[in-house]
């Protein structure tokens, strides 16, 4: 497995319940350890951020969930977009549809209402080509 760790993040909109967003985020987690961060926006509006981190063997479970639950055409799209989704820090970025996740469905986001996943990949030496190869290997 070529994954160091995975970070997940979701914002709770003012119209959403925290429990619903936690349920959506929990679809991707084995331990349901979710950190709640309360902050405020530029105009003083309250913002709640949910964060979770996946490490060790649980990374493999996340990748297996991704490969088994993501529709085939979306998995192919993900593979085709690897070059655009990998940053200079060897991280693969994927945004999942938060509303679909709440219903137990894994799908790529088409709106801004998302669960953001950042997958830190292992590649040695850490070149763009090696990181893309590592991502292709796990997908």
C-alpha positions as CSV (number, residue, x, y, z in Angstrom):
1,X,0.0,0.0,0.0
2,X,1.4,3.3,-1.1
3,X,-0.5,5.5,1.3
4,X,0.9,7.4,4.3
5,X,-2.3,8.8,5.6
6,X,-5.7,10.2,4.6
7,X,-7.3,13.4,5.9
8,X,-11.0,14.1,5.5
9,X,-12.8,17.4,6.0
10,X,-16.4,18.6,5.7
11,X,-18.0,22.0,6.4
12,X,-21.3,22.2,8.1
13,X,-23.6,24.7,6.4
14,X,-26.0,26.8,8.6
15,X,-28.9,24.8,7.1
16,X,-27.4,21.4,8.0
17,X,-27.5,19.4,11.2
18,X,-24.1,18.4,12.6
19,X,-25.3,14.8,13.1
20,X,-26.2,14.4,9.4
21,X,-22.8,15.6,8.3
22,X,-21.1,13.3,10.8
23,X,-23.1,10.4,9.4
24,X,-21.9,11.3,5.9
25,X,-18.3,11.6,7.0
26,X,-18.6,8.3,9.0
27,X,-19.2,6.4,5.7
28,X,-15.4,6.7,5.1
29,X,-14.2,6.0,8.6
30,X,-13.6,2.8,10.6
31,X,-13.3,4.4,14.1
32,X,-15.6,7.4,13.7
33,X,-13.1,9.7,15.5
34,X,-14.2,13.0,14.2
35,X,-12.8,16.3,15.4
36,X,-15.3,19.2,15.6
37,X,-13.8,22.7,15.0
38,X,-16.0,25.7,15.7
39,X,-14.9,29.0,14.1
40,X,-16.4,32.0,12.5
41,X,-16.4,33.5,9.1
42,X,-15.2,36.9,7.9
43,X,-18.6,38.5,8.9
44,X,-18.8,36.7,12.3
45,X,-21.0,33.9,11.0
46,X,-20.5,30.6,12.8
47,X,-18.7,27.9,10.8
48,X,-18.3,24.3,11.9
49,X,-15.6,22.0,10.4
50,X,-15.5,18.3,10.8
51,X,-12.1,16.6,10.4
52,X,-10.9,13.0,10.5
53,X,-7.6,11.3,9.9
54,X,-7.0,7.8,8.7
55,X,-3.7,6.0,9.4
56,X,-2.1,2.6,9.1
57,X,-4.2,-0.3,8.0
58,X,-7.3,1.8,7.9
59,X,-5.9,3.5,4.8
60,X,-6.2,0.1,3.0
61,X,-9.9,-0.1,4.0
62,X,-10.6,3.4,2.7
63,X,-9.0,2.6,-0.7
64,X,-11.0,-0.7,-0.8
65,X,-14.2,1.2,0.0
66,X,-13.4,3.7,-2.7
67,X,-12.7,1.0,-5.3
68,X,-15.7,-1.1,-4.4
69,X,-18.3,1.7,-3.9
70,X,-17.4,4.3,-6.4
71,X,-19.2,3.7,-9.7
72,X,-16.9,2.4,-12.5
73,X,-17.2,5.4,-14.7
74,X,-16.3,7.7,-11.8
75,X,-13.3,5.5,-10.9
76,X,-12.1,5.8,-14.5
77,X,-12.6,9.5,-14.4
78,X,-10.5,9.7,-11.2
79,X,-7.7,7.7,-12.9
80,X,-7.8,10.0,-16.0
81,X,-7.6,13.1,-13.8
82,X,-4.7,11.9,-11.6
83,X,-2.3,14.5,-13.1
84,X,-4.7,17.3,-12.1
85,X,-5.5,15.9,-8.7
86,X,-2.0,15.4,-7.4
87,X,-0.2,18.3,-5.8
88,X,3.5,19.1,-5.2
89,X,3.3,17.5,-1.7
90,X,2.5,14.0,-3.1
91,X,-1.1,14.3,-2.1
92,X,-4.1,13.1,-4.1
93,X,-7.2,15.3,-3.7
94,X,-10.7,13.8,-4.1
95,X,-14.0,15.5,-3.3
96,X,-17.0,13.4,-2.5
97,X,-20.6,14.4,-2.7
98,X,-21.7,15.0,0.9
99,X,-25.4,14.5,0.4
100,X,-24.8,11.2,-1.4
101,X,-22.5,10.0,1.4
102,X,-25.2,10.7,3.9
103,X,-27.3,8.1,2.1
104,X,-24.4,5.6,2.0
105,X,-23.4,6.3,-1.6
106,X,-19.9,7.1,-2.6
107,X,-19.7,9.4,-5.6
108,X,-17.5,12.2,-6.8
109,X,-18.7,15.7,-6.1
110,X,-20.2,17.9,-8.8
111,X,-21.1,20.7,-6.4
112,X,-19.3,22.6,-3.6
113,X,-21.1,20.6,-0.9
114,X,-18.4,18.1,-0.4
115,X,-16.3,15.9,1.8
116,X,-12.7,16.6,0.9
117,X,-10.2,13.8,1.0
118,X,-6.4,14.3,0.9
119,X,-4.5,11.1,0.4
120,X,-0.8,11.4,1.2
121,X,1.0,9.0,-1.1
122,X,4.4,7.2,-0.7
123,X,6.8,7.6,-3.6
124,X,10.5,7.3,-3.6
125,X,12.1,9.3,-4.9
126,X,9.3,11.8,-4.6
127,X,8.8,12.8,-8.2
128,X,5.6,13.7,-9.9
129,X,5.9,10.6,-12.1
130,X,6.4,8.3,-9.1
131,X,3.5,9.8,-7.2
132,X,1.2,9.3,-10.2
133,X,2.4,5.7,-10.6
134,X,1.7,5.1,-6.9
135,X,-1.8,6.5,-7.3
136,X,-2.4,4.3,-10.3
137,X,-1.2,1.3,-8.3
138,X,-3.8,1.8,-5.5
139,X,-6.7,2.7,-7.9
